[in-house]
Amino acid sequence: MILKNLIGTVVFIALMFTVSAFVYQEKKETPSKSTSTNNNGFAVLELFTSEGCSSCPPADRLMGEIEEKYKNQPVYILSYHVDYWNHLGWKDKFSSVENSKRQQQYAQTLHSQVYTPQLIVNGKKEFVGSDQDAVENSIKTALLNSNNAKIDLSAKVSEKEINVNFKTLESNSQNKLFITLVEKKSSTNVQSGENEGRNLIHWQIVHQQNQIALKNSTAGTTNFKLPENFNMNNWEIIGMIQNMKSGEILGSAKASF
């Protein structure tokens, strides 16, 4: 009886080792489902939007969804509120003439129209910013087919300003480093215009953007005026290197406070 039990135990242990080896082999041979890339790819999404445009809220919402979905990947969103809708019934408090000028520069480089909501990916491709399939496909393509030029960023907050230290190896005279102060999320109750009566939520709002010519300096410090009611948990710094002749973005990075 004891011998019988002993034999049974040995058989059971041998069977467990066989199953364990099979499971280990299965795990070893199963490819990872991680969406990260080995070639250091990245995607910069620049949305041109306005609170005065009734077609823009779906694009704004989509940017919020993309930000959440890709929060652990090198996907960087910049929402530029343009000012040319302001005279049509509602003034967008986030808008600026600088944002409109950046969109106009893209129109010249990409030979495209100026409209909202317009999305530009890595400075190379433009389409309607609420087109979810186009956005997702462009992100996947960018992550697989781009190589991210390295940018080192760090940000500190003082009593009246934000100081950002930067460093990169890119020194091409045609390249510029854009460092942007971004508010992660905010909302507005619109009182007039095409979106009258709506509460609009925005993500990754561009507030200030500094340009640095890399032919002059590949390392240094740039400053931003501290916004009112600043809460460092709701703000971040995004840096990107852009070739000013082709419009292509060569690399991007972000820094928290």
Contacts in CASP RR format, 6 or more apart in sequence:
PFRMAT RR
TARGET T0000
AUTHOR 0000-0000-0000
METHOD contacts of the structure
MODEL  1
MILKNLIGTVVFIALMFTVSAFVYQEKKETPSKSTSTNNNGFAVLELFTS
EGCSSCPPADRLMGEIEEKYKNQPVYILSYHVDYWNHLGWKDKFSSVENS
KRQQQYAQTLHSQVYTPQLIVNGKKEFVGSDQDAVENSIKTALLNSNNAK
IDLSAKVSEKEINVNFKTLESNSQNKLFITLVEKKSSTNVQSGENEGRNL
IHWQIVHQQNQIALKNSTAGTTNFKLPENFNMNNWEIIGMIQNMKSGEIL
GSAKASF
35 73 0 8 1.000
35 143 0 8 1.000
36 73 0 8 1.000
37 143 0 8 1.000
37 144 0 8 1.000
39 144 0 8 1.000
39 146 0 8 1.000
39 147 0 8 1.000
40 74 0 8 1.000
40 147 0 8 1.000
40 148 0 8 1.000
41 74 0 8 1.000
41 142 0 8 1.000
41 143 0 8 1.000
41 144 0 8 1.000
41 145 0 8 1.000
41 146 0 8 1.000
41 147 0 8 1.000
41 148 0 8 1.000
42 74 0 8 1.000
42 75 0 8 1.000
42 76 0 8 1.000
42 122 0 8 1.000
42 142 0 8 1.000
42 143 0 8 1.000
42 146 0 8 1.000
42 148 0 8 1.000
42 251 0 8 1.000
42 252 0 8 1.000
43 70 0 8 1.000
43 74 0 8 1.000
43 75 0 8 1.000
43 76 0 8 1.000
43 121 0 8 1.000
43 122 0 8 1.000
43 138 0 8 1.000
43 139 0 8 1.000
43 142 0 8 1.000
43 143 0 8 1.000
43 146 0 8 1.000
44 76 0 8 1.000
44 78 0 8 1.000
44 121 0 8 1.000
44 122 0 8 1.000
44 123 0 8 1.000
44 240 0 8 1.000
44 249 0 8 1.000
44 251 0 8 1.000
44 252 0 8 1.000
45 63 0 8 1.000
45 66 0 8 1.000
45 75 0 8 1.000
45 76 0 8 1.000
45 77 0 8 1.000
45 78 0 8 1.000
45 119 0 8 1.000
45 120 0 8 1.000
45 121 0 8 1.000
45 135 0 8 1.000
45 139 0 8 1.000
46 78 0 8 1.000
46 80 0 8 1.000
46 102 0 8 1.000
46 106 0 8 1.000
46 119 0 8 1.000
46 120 0 8 1.000
46 121 0 8 1.000
46 123 0 8 1.000
47 59 0 8 1.000
47 60 0 8 1.000
47 63 0 8 1.000
47 77 0 8 1.000
47 78 0 8 1.000
47 79 0 8 1.000
47 80 0 8 1.000
47 117 0 8 1.000
47 118 0 8 1.000
47 119 0 8 1.000
47 129 0 8 1.000
47 204 0 8 1.000
48 80 0 8 1.000
48 82 0 8 1.000
48 99 0 8 1.000
48 103 0 8 1.000
48 116 0 8 1.000
48 117 0 8 1.000
48 118 0 8 1.000
48 119 0 8 1.000
48 120 0 8 1.000
49 56 0 8 1.000
49 59 0 8 1.000
49 60 0 8 1.000
49 79 0 8 1.000
49 80 0 8 1.000
49 81 0 8 1.000
49 82 0 8 1.000
49 116 0 8 1.000
49 117 0 8 1.000
49 202 0 8 1.000
50 56 0 8 1.000
50 81 0 8 1.000
50 82 0 8 1.000
50 84 0 8 1.000
50 85 0 8 1.000
50 86 0 8 1.000
50 92 0 8 1.000
50 95 0 8 1.000
50 116 0 8 1.000
51 81 0 8 1.000
51 85 0 8 1.000
51 90 0 8 1.000
51 92 0 8 1.000
51 93 0 8 1.000
51 94 0 8 1.000
51 95 0 8 1.000
51 188 0 8 1.000
51 190 0 8 1.000
51 195 0 8 1.000
51 200 0 8 1.000
52 85 0 8 1.000
52 86 0 8 1.000
52 88 0 8 1.000
52 89 0 8 1.000
52 90 0 8 1.000
52 92 0 8 1.000
52 190 0 8 1.000
52 193 0 8 1.000
52 194 0 8 1.000
52 195 0 8 1.000
53 85 0 8 1.000
53 116 0 8 1.000
53 117 0 8 1.000
53 194 0 8 1.000
53 195 0 8 1.000
54 194 0 8 1.000
54 195 0 8 1.000
55 116 0 8 1.000
55 117 0 8 1.000
55 130 0 8 1.000
56 116 0 8 1.000
56 117 0 8 1.000
56 195 0 8 1.000
57 195 0 8 1.000
57 198 0 8 1.000
57 200 0 8 1.000
58 117 0 8 1.000
58 130 0 8 1.000
59 117 0 8 1.000
59 119 0 8 1.000
59 128 0 8 1.000
59 129 0 8 1.000
59 130 0 8 1.000
60 79 0 8 1.000
60 117 0 8 1.000
60 200 0 8 1.000
60 201 0 8 1.000
60 202 0 8 1.000
60 203 0 8 1.000
61 201 0 8 1.000
62 129 0 8 1.000
62 130 0 8 1.000
62 132 0 8 1.000
62 135 0 8 1.000
63 77 0 8 1.000
63 79 0 8 1.000
63 203 0 8 1.000
63 204 0 8 1.000
64 77 0 8 1.000
64 203 0 8 1.000
64 204 0 8 1.000
66 75 0 8 1.000
66 77 0 8 1.000
66 135 0 8 1.000
66 139 0 8 1.000
67 75 0 8 1.000
67 77 0 8 1.000
67 184 0 8 1.000
67 203 0 8 1.000
67 204 0 8 1.000
70 139 0 8 1.000
73 143 0 8 1.000
74 143 0 8 1.000
74 148 0 8 1.000
74 252 0 8 1.000
75 139 0 8 1.000
75 143 0 8 1.000
76 238 0 8 1.000
76 239 0 8 1.000
76 240 0 8 1.000
76 252 0 8 1.000
76 254 0 8 1.000
77 203 0 8 1.000
77 204 0 8 1.000
78 180 0 8 1.000
78 182 0 8 1.000
78 204 0 8 1.000
78 206 0 8 1.000
78 238 0 8 1.000
79 202 0 8 1.000
79 203 0 8 1.000
79 204 0 8 1.000
79 205 0 8 1.000
79 206 0 8 1.000
80 99 0 8 1.000
80 102 0 8 1.000
80 103 0 8 1.000
80 206 0 8 1.000
81 92 0 8 1.000
81 94 0 8 1.000
81 95 0 8 1.000
81 96 0 8 1.000
81 99 0 8 1.000
81 202 0 8 1.000
81 205 0 8 1.000
81 206 0 8 1.000
82 92 0 8 1.000
82 95 0 8 1.000
82 99 0 8 1.000
82 100 0 8 1.000
82 103 0 8 1.000
82 116 0 8 1.000
83 92 0 8 1.000
83 95 0 8 1.000
83 96 0 8 1.000
83 97 0 8 1.000
83 99 0 8 1.000
83 100 0 8 1.000
84 100 0 8 1.000
85 92 0 8 1.000
85 95 0 8 1.000
85 116 0 8 1.000
86 92 0 8 1.000
86 95 0 8 1.000
88 193 0 8 1.000
88 194 0 8 1.000
89 192 0 8 1.000
89 193 0 8 1.000
90 190 0 8 1.000
90 191 0 8 1.000
90 192 0 8 1.000
90 193 0 8 1.000
90 194 0 8 1.000
90 195 0 8 1.000
90 196 0 8 1.000
92 188 0 8 1.000
93 188 0 8 1.000
94 186 0 8 1.000
94 202 0 8 1.000
94 205 0 8 1.000
94 206 0 8 1.000
94 207 0 8 1.000
98 209 0 8 1.000
99 206 0 8 1.000
102 209 0 8 1.000
103 114 0 8 1.000
103 118 0 8 1.000
104 114 0 8 1.000
106 112 0 8 1.000
106 120 0 8 1.000
106 123 0 8 1.000
106 126 0 8 1.000
106 247 0 8 1.000
107 113 0 8 1.000
107 114 0 8 1.000
109 123 0 8 1.000
109 246 0 8 1.000
109 247 0 8 1.000
110 120 0 8 1.000
110 123 0 8 1.000
110 124 0 8 1.000
110 126 0 8 1.000
110 247 0 8 1.000
112 118 0 8 1.000
112 126 0 8 1.000
117 128 0 8 1.000
117 129 0 8 1.000
117 130 0 8 1.000
118 126 0 8 1.000
118 127 0 8 1.000
118 128 0 8 1.000
118 129 0 8 1.000
119 126 0 8 1.000
119 127 0 8 1.000
119 128 0 8 1.000
119 129 0 8 1.000
119 131 0 8 1.000
119 134 0 8 1.000
119 135 0 8 1.000
120 126 0 8 1.000
121 138 0 8 1.000
121 139 0 8 1.000
121 142 0 8 1.000
122 142 0 8 1.000
122 146 0 8 1.000
122 248 0 8 1.000
122 249 0 8 1.000
123 242 0 8 1.000
123 247 0 8 1.000
123 248 0 8 1.000
123 249 0 8 1.000
124 247 0 8 1.000
124 248 0 8 1.000
124 249 0 8 1.000
125 138 0 8 1.000
127 134 0 8 1.000
127 138 0 8 1.000
128 134 0 8 1.000
129 135 0 8 1.000
146 251 0 8 1.000
148 251 0 8 1.000
148 252 0 8 1.000
148 253 0 8 1.000
149 168 0 8 1.000
149 169 0 8 1.000
149 170 0 8 1.000
149 241 0 8 1.000
149 250 0 8 1.000
149 251 0 8 1.000
150 168 0 8 1.000
150 169 0 8 1.000
150 251 0 8 1.000
150 253 0 8 1.000
151 166 0 8 1.000
151 167 0 8 1.000
151 168 0 8 1.000
151 177 0 8 1.000
151 239 0 8 1.000
151 240 0 8 1.000
151 241 0 8 1.000
151 251 0 8 1.000
151 252 0 8 1.000
151 253 0 8 1.000
152 165 0 8 1.000
152 166 0 8 1.000
152 167 0 8 1.000
152 168 0 8 1.000
152 253 0 8 1.000
153 164 0 8 1.000
153 165 0 8 1.000
153 166 0 8 1.000
153 179 0 8 1.000
153 237 0 8 1.000
153 239 0 8 1.000
153 253 0 8 1.000
153 254 0 8 1.000
153 255 0 8 1.000
154 164 0 8 1.000
154 165 0 8 1.000
154 255 0 8 1.000
155 162 0 8 1.000
155 163 0 8 1.000
155 164 0 8 1.000
155 165 0 8 1.000
155 237 0 8 1.000
155 255 0 8 1.000
155 256 0 8 1.000
155 257 0 8 1.000
156 162 0 8 1.000
156 163 0 8 1.000
156 165 0 8 1.000
156 257 0 8 1.000
157 163 0 8 1.000
157 226 0 8 1.000
157 230 0 8 1.000
157 232 0 8 1.000
157 257 0 8 1.000
158 226 0 8 1.000
159 226 0 8 1.000
160 225 0 8 1.000
160 226 0 8 1.000
161 223 0 8 1.000
161 224 0 8 1.000
161 225 0 8 1.000
161 226 0 8 1.000
162 181 0 8 1.000
162 223 0 8 1.000
162 224 0 8 1.000
162 225 0 8 1.000
162 226 0 8 1.000
162 237 0 8 1.000
162 257 0 8 1.000
163 221 0 8 1.000
163 222 0 8 1.000
163 223 0 8 1.000
164 179 0 8 1.000
164 221 0 8 1.000
164 222 0 8 1.000
164 223 0 8 1.000
164 224 0 8 1.000
164 237 0 8 1.000
164 255 0 8 1.000
165 220 0 8 1.000
165 221 0 8 1.000
166 177 0 8 1.000
166 179 0 8 1.000
166 212 0 8 1.000
166 219 0 8 1.000
166 220 0 8 1.000
166 221 0 8 1.000
166 222 0 8 1.000
166 239 0 8 1.000
167 218 0 8 1.000
167 219 0 8 1.000
167 220 0 8 1.000
168 177 0 8 1.000
168 214 0 8 1.000
168 218 0 8 1.000
168 219 0 8 1.000
168 241 0 8 1.000
169 218 0 8 1.000
170 177 0 8 1.000
170 214 0 8 1.000
170 218 0 8 1.000
170 241 0 8 1.000
170 250 0 8 1.000
171 214 0 8 1.000
171 215 0 8 1.000
171 218 0 8 1.000
172 214 0 8 1.000
172 215 0 8 1.000
172 243 0 8 1.000
173 213 0 8 1.000
173 214 0 8 1.000
173 215 0 8 1.000
174 243 0 8 1.000
174 244 0 8 1.000
174 245 0 8 1.000
175 214 0 8 1.000
175 215 0 8 1.000
175 241 0 8 1.000
175 242 0 8 1.000
175 243 0 8 1.000
175 244 0 8 1.000
175 250 0 8 1.000
176 211 0 8 1.000
176 212 0 8 1.000
176 213 0 8 1.000
176 214 0 8 1.000
176 241 0 8 1.000
176 242 0 8 1.000
176 244 0 8 1.000
177 211 0 8 1.000
177 212 0 8 1.000
177 214 0 8 1.000
177 239 0 8 1.000
177 240 0 8 1.000
177 241 0 8 1.000
178 209 0 8 1.000
178 210 0 8 1.000
178 211 0 8 1.000
178 212 0 8 1.000
178 239 0 8 1.000
178 240 0 8 1.000
178 241 0 8 1.000
178 242 0 8 1.000
179 209 0 8 1.000
179 210 0 8 1.000
179 212 0 8 1.000
179 222 0 8 1.000
179 237 0 8 1.000
179 238 0 8 1.000
179 239 0 8 1.000
180 206 0 8 1.000
180 208 0 8 1.000
180 209 0 8 1.000
180 210 0 8 1.000
180 237 0 8 1.000
180 238 0 8 1.000
180 239 0 8 1.000
180 240 0 8 1.000
181 206 0 8 1.000
181 207 0 8 1.000
181 208 0 8 1.000
181 209 0 8 1.000
181 224 0 8 1.000
181 227 0 8 1.000
181 235 0 8 1.000
181 237 0 8 1.000
182 204 0 8 1.000
182 205 0 8 1.000
182 206 0 8 1.000
182 207 0 8 1.000
182 235 0 8 1.000
182 236 0 8 1.000
182 237 0 8 1.000
182 238 0 8 1.000
183 204 0 8 1.000
183 205 0 8 1.000
183 207 0 8 1.000
183 227 0 8 1.000
183 234 0 8 1.000
183 235 0 8 1.000
184 203 0 8 1.000
184 204 0 8 1.000
184 234 0 8 1.000
184 235 0 8 1.000
184 236 0 8 1.000
185 201 0 8 1.000
185 202 0 8 1.000
185 203 0 8 1.000
185 234 0 8 1.000
186 201 0 8 1.000
186 202 0 8 1.000
186 205 0 8 1.000
187 199 0 8 1.000
187 200 0 8 1.000
187 201 0 8 1.000
187 202 0 8 1.000
188 199 0 8 1.000
188 200 0 8 1.000
188 202 0 8 1.000
189 197 0 8 1.000
189 198 0 8 1.000
189 199 0 8 1.000
190 196 0 8 1.000
190 197 0 8 1.000
190 198 0 8 1.000
190 199 0 8 1.000
190 200 0 8 1.000
191 197 0 8 1.000
207 227 0 8 1.000
208 224 0 8 1.000
208 225 0 8 1.000
210 222 0 8 1.000
210 223 0 8 1.000
210 224 0 8 1.000
212 222 0 8 1.000
214 241 0 8 1.000
227 235 0 8 1.000
232 256 0 8 1.000
232 257 0 8 1.000
235 257 0 8 1.000
236 254 0 8 1.000
236 255 0 8 1.000
236 256 0 8 1.000
236 257 0 8 1.000
237 254 0 8 1.000
237 255 0 8 1.000
237 256 0 8 1.000
238 252 0 8 1.000
238 253 0 8 1.000
238 254 0 8 1.000
239 252 0 8 1.000
239 253 0 8 1.000
239 254 0 8 1.000
240 249 0 8 1.000
240 251 0 8 1.000
240 252 0 8 1.000
240 253 0 8 1.000
241 249 0 8 1.000
241 250 0 8 1.000
241 251 0 8 1.000
241 252 0 8 1.000
242 248 0 8 1.000
242 249 0 8 1.000
242 250 0 8 1.000
243 249 0 8 1.000
243 250 0 8 1.000
END
